[in-house]
């Protein structure tokens, strides 16, 4: 479940682990990025607010999928390089006891990233 006024989103799948996040691009994400993005993610986001928002949403989705706590956004939820116009890309959960790659799908609706 995710919300960002005026939106609410819910995603379910009977078998697969899924997650959803909705985020409005905001300058505060640029300030948070150095604390929660890996060096690689900071480098390829290039201070581009749209890329930063997609990375943030992806990390939130991975957090919701893992949902067991004891994790760090910066090192345990990793987003592979992608271009600003890419709507699908790879991301991974890399915990000591759990590792899995995920295909991330995004879209923009009225400037908000889903």
Buried (B, 14 or more C-beta within 10 A) or exposed (E): EBEBEEEEBEEEEEEEEEBBBBBEBEEEBBEEBEEBBBEEBBEBBEEBBBBBBBBBBBBBBBBBBBEEEEBEBBEBBBBBEBEEEEEEBBBBBBBEEEEEEBEBEBEEEEEBBB
